[in-house]
Amino acid sequence: MNLLSNRAWEINYVIGLCGAFTAVCLLVYAFNQFVIEPLRQRRKLEHRLKGRAKDLEVRAQIFKAYRESRQSPILAIMERVAGWGKVENLQRQLLQGDIYLSPSTFLCMIGILGAIGFILGVTLTNTLFWGGLAALPPALAPILVLRWKKSRKSKLFEKQMPEAMELLARSMRAGHTLAGTLELVSRETRPPLGMEMRVTFEEQRLGLSMPQALRRMGERVASRDLRYFVTAVLIQSETGGNLAEILENIGLIVRERLKLKGKVRGLTAEGRFSAIILGLLPVVTFLAIFLLNREYMKGFLADPLGVKLMAVGVINILLGAMVMKKMVSIKV
């Protein structure tokens, strides 16, 4: 009897735990559906209705600061050393990555981070060579962040292009002007495409011609698909033609390119995964040996030949990663 009562108590305990877990899950789901989700939708709607006025204001301030910064000492040095065209290209790169900094500020950031890395390297090793090597990672960090943000914005832009082209084409067929269609897309599309369309619409509304505003949008986004759109609109404005049909064809082309890029990524997934494994394996092995047998690794690191061999190994790993990246990178 005691055994049966204990077994029944265990079964009731398990059923009670399952019921409590189910109740908690249902409560969390109901709270998310009836409280969090409506608040999120309302915040998204308010965000779209405001039109991201703060970002527009920040962009205007950056453009103003850039126009007034031509006489700054840093840009004057860069103009003499590298040429003013390269500084303008840096400003274009910053805008393509949605980094609202002037070129002088960005260059100062690189210099300050590099100096901090150099001072730390010299302090820890007492050698200028390792101090110079220690200065490279922090100095390159802003450039890597810029490239990452630029690539991320370009990928998001390409994903939004087909739907935006179809919306533009339907709006043109309904009788709207090109400026009206840009405003419509800016209101109905999420950033970054909606934001860039809004900036283009505001620029032409404030005095720039439509070709100039479109060219400026093409400079702010590093996207081949957007250049197709800008080129098609500029040619159509000079030669005439059915712009709605052109936009539909661009949307189809972009959609097919995205499908092809997805297939290429699927076919090269094995190579990319192998590159990641081969790149991380030496680092993981080094850390594992260091944790398991520190005396052995201390002897290796204390020997000058060991340090040189480790430096050669790191360089070979980086070169191998670059080669494998080139092997699996297929431009579409």
C-alpha positions in Angstrom: 0.0 0.0 0.0 2.8 2.4 0.8 4.5 1.6 -2.5 1.3 2.3 -4.4 0.6 5.5 -2.5 4.2 6.7 -3.2 3.9 5.8 -6.9 0.6 7.7 -7.0 2.1 10.7 -5.3 5.0 10.7 -7.8 2.6 10.6 -10.7 0.5 13.4 -9.3 3.7 15.4 -8.6 4.9 15.0 -12.2 1.4 15.9 -13.6 1.4 19.0 -11.3 4.8 20.1 -12.6 3.7 19.6 -16.2 0.5 21.6 -15.5 2.5 24.4 -13.8 4.9 24.5 -16.7 2.1 24.6 -19.2 0.4 27.4 -17.3 3.5 29.4 -17.2 4.1 29.0 -20.9 0.5 30.0 -21.6 0.8 33.0 -19.3 4.0 34.2 -21.0 2.4 33.7 -24.5 -0.7 35.6 -23.5 1.4 38.4 -22.0 3.4 38.6 -25.2 0.4 38.6 -27.5 -1.8 40.9 -25.6 0.6 43.3 -23.9 4.1 43.3 -25.5 3.1 42.8 -29.2 0.5 45.7 -29.3 3.0 48.0 -27.7 5.7 47.0 -30.2 3.3 47.5 -33.1 2.3 50.9 -31.8 5.9 51.9 -31.3 6.7 50.8 -34.8 3.7 52.8 -36.2 4.8 55.9 -34.3 8.3 55.4 -35.6 7.2 55.2 -39.2 4.8 58.2 -38.8 7.6 60.4 -37.4 9.7 59.6 -40.5 12.8 59.3 -38.4 13.1 63.1 -38.1 16.0 62.7 -35.7 18.1 60.8 -38.3 17.3 63.4 -40.9 18.5 66.1 -38.6 21.7 64.2 -37.8 22.4 63.8 -41.5 21.8 67.5 -42.2 24.2 68.4 -39.4 26.8 66.0 -40.8 26.5 67.5 -44.3 26.8 71.0 -42.8 29.8 70.0 -40.7 31.4 68.4 -43.7 31.0 71.5 -45.8 32.5 73.6 -43.0 35.4 71.3 -42.3 37.4 71.8 -45.4 39.7 74.3 -43.5 40.4 71.9 -40.6 44.1 71.2 -40.1 43.7 67.4 -40.3 41.9 67.5 -43.7 44.4 70.1 -44.9 47.2 67.6 -44.2 45.2 64.8 -45.9 44.6 67.0 -48.9 48.3 67.6 -49.3 49.3 64.0 -48.6 46.5 61.9 -50.2 44.5 64.4 -52.3 41.2 65.9 -51.5 39.4 63.4 -53.6 40.3 60.6 -51.2 38.9 62.5 -48.3 35.7 63.0 -50.2 35.7 59.3 -50.8 36.1 58.7 -47.1 33.0 60.8 -46.4 31.1 58.8 -49.0 32.2 55.6 -47.3 31.1 56.8 -43.9 27.6 57.7 -45.3 27.4 54.3 -46.9 28.0 52.7 -43.5 25.5 55.1 -41.7 28.3 56.4 -39.6 27.5 60.1 -39.0 31.0 61.4 -38.4 33.1 63.8 -40.4 36.3 62.5 -42.0 38.5 64.5 -39.6 36.7 62.9 -36.6 37.0 59.4 -38.0 40.8 59.9 -38.7 41.3 61.3 -35.2 39.6 58.2 -33.8 41.9 55.9 -35.8 45.0 57.9 -34.6 43.9 57.9 -31.0 43.2 54.1 -30.9 46.4 53.4 -32.6 48.4 55.5 -30.2 46.7 53.8 -27.2 47.6 50.4 -28.6 51.2 51.5 -29.3 51.6 52.8 -25.7 50.2 49.6 -24.2 52.4 47.5 -26.4 55.6 49.4 -25.5 54.7 49.4 -21.8 54.1 45.6 -21.7 57.0 44.5 -24.0 59.5 47.4 -23.8 60.1 47.0 -27.6 59.0 49.3 -30.4 58.4 46.4 -32.8 55.7 44.8 -30.6 54.4 48.2 -29.8 53.8 48.9 -33.5 52.1 45.5 -33.9 49.9 46.2 -30.9 48.9 49.5 -32.5 47.5 47.8 -35.6 44.4 46.0 -34.2 42.9 49.1 -32.4 43.7 51.3 -35.4 42.1 48.9 -37.9 39.0 48.4 -35.7 37.1 51.5 -36.9 37.9 50.6 -40.5 36.6 47.1 -40.0 33.5 48.4 -38.3 33.0 50.8 -41.3 33.3 47.9 -43.8 30.9 45.7 -41.7 28.2 48.4 -41.4 28.6 49.3 -45.1 28.2 45.6 -46.1 25.3 45.1 -43.7 23.4 48.2 -45.1 24.0 47.0 -48.7 22.6 43.5 -47.9 19.5 45.0 -46.2 19.0 47.3 -49.2 19.2 44.5 -51.7 16.6 42.5 -49.8 14.2 45.4 -49.8 14.8 46.3 -53.5 12.3 43.9 -55.2 9.3 44.9 -53.1 10.2 48.5 -53.4 10.5 48.3 -57.2 7.1 46.6 -57.4 5.6 49.3 -55.1 7.2 52.0 -57.3 5.8 50.4 -60.5 2.3 50.1 -59.1 2.3 53.7 -57.9 3.5 54.9 -61.3 0.8 52.9 -63.0 -1.8 54.5 -60.7 -0.7 57.9 -62.0 1.6 59.2 -59.3 4.7 61.2 -60.2 8.2 59.9 -59.5 8.6 62.2 -56.5 5.2 61.1 -55.1 6.2 57.4 -55.5 9.5 58.1 -53.6 7.5 59.6 -50.8 5.1 56.6 -50.8 8.0 54.1 -50.6 9.7 56.1 -47.9 6.5 55.8 -45.8 5.8 52.2 -46.5 9.3 50.7 -46.4 11.5 50.1 -43.4 15.0 51.5 -43.2 17.5 51.7 -44.7 15.7 51.8 -48.1 12.8 53.8 -46.8 15.2 56.3 -45.1 17.2 56.8 -48.2 14.1 57.3 -50.3 12.9 59.9 -47.8 16.2 61.8 -47.9 16.0 61.8 -51.7 12.5 63.1 -51.7 13.4 65.8 -49.2 16.4 66.9 -51.2 14.4 67.3 -54.5 11.7 69.0 -52.6 14.2 71.5 -51.2 15.7 72.5 -54.6 17.8 69.7 -56.1 16.7 68.3 -59.4 15.5 64.7 -59.4 18.6 63.4 -61.3 20.9 65.1 -58.8 19.0 63.7 -55.8 19.1 60.2 -57.3 22.8 60.4 -58.0 23.4 61.5 -54.3 21.3 58.5 -53.2 23.5 56.2 -55.3 26.6 57.6 -53.7 25.2 57.1 -50.2 24.5 53.4 -50.7 27.1 50.8 -52.0 24.5 48.7 -53.9 24.8 47.6 -57.5 21.0 47.1 -57.6 20.4 50.7 -56.6 22.8 51.9 -59.3 20.6 49.9 -61.8 17.6 51.8 -60.6 19.3 55.2 -60.7 20.7 54.6 -64.1 17.4 53.4 -65.5 15.5 56.5 -64.1 18.1 58.9 -65.5 18.1 57.3 -68.9 14.3 57.3 -68.9 14.1 60.9 -68.0 16.2 61.8 -71.0 14.9 59.4 -73.6 11.4 58.6 -72.4 9.7 55.2 -72.1 7.5 53.2 -69.8 9.1 53.8 -66.4 6.7 51.4 -64.6 7.6 48.5 -66.8 11.3 49.3 -66.4 10.9 49.3 -62.6 9.1 45.9 -62.7 11.9 44.4 -64.8 14.5 45.8 -62.3 12.6 44.2 -59.5 12.5 40.8 -61.3 16.3 41.0 -62.0 17.1 41.8 -58.4 14.9 39.0 -57.2 16.6 36.5 -59.5 20.0 37.7 -58.4 19.1 37.2 -54.8 17.9 33.7 -55.5 21.2 32.9 -57.3 23.2 34.4 -54.5 21.3 32.1 -52.0 22.1 29.1 -54.2 25.8 30.1 -54.3 25.9 30.5 -50.5 24.4 27.0 -50.1 26.9 25.5 -52.5 29.9 27.2 -50.8 28.7 26.6 -47.2 31.0 23.6 -46.8 34.0 25.5 -47.9 33.2 28.4 -45.6 32.6 26.1 -42.7 35.9 24.3 -43.4 37.7 27.7 -43.4 36.2 28.6 -40.0 37.2 25.2 -38.5 40.8 25.4 -39.9 41.2 28.9 -38.8 40.0 28.3 -35.2 41.6 24.9 -34.7 45.2 26.2 -34.1 43.9 28.9 -31.7 41.7 26.4 -29.7 44.6 23.9 -29.6 47.0 26.6 -28.3 44.5 27.6 -25.6 43.9 24.0 -24.6 47.6 23.2 -24.2 48.1 26.5 -22.3 45.3 25.6 -19.8 46.4 21.9 -19.5 50.2 22.3 -19.4 51.2 25.9 -18.6 54.8 25.1 -17.8 55.3 23.7 -21.3 53.7 26.8 -22.9 55.7 29.1 -20.7 58.9 27.6 -21.9 57.7 27.9 -25.5 56.8 31.6 -25.0 60.0 32.4 -23.1 62.2 31.1 -26.0 62.8 33.8 -28.7 62.5 31.1 -31.3 59.1 30.0 -30.0 57.8 33.5 -30.3 59.1 33.8 -33.8 57.5 30.5 -34.7 54.2 31.6 -33.2 54.3 34.8 -35.2 55.0 32.8 -38.4 52.1 30.5 -37.6 49.7 33.5 -37.1 50.7 35.0 -40.4 50.2 31.6 -42.2 46.8 31.2 -40.6 45.8 34.7 -41.8 47.1 34.0 -45.3 45.3 30.7 -45.4 42.0 32.3 -44.3 42.4 34.9 -47.0 43.0 32.3 -49.7 40.1 30.2 -48.6 37.9 33.2 -48.5 38.8 34.0 -52.1 38.1 30.4 -53.1 34.6 30.4 -51.7 33.7 34.0 -52.7 31.8 34.1 -55.9 30.5 37.4 -57.2 27.0 37.3 -58.5 
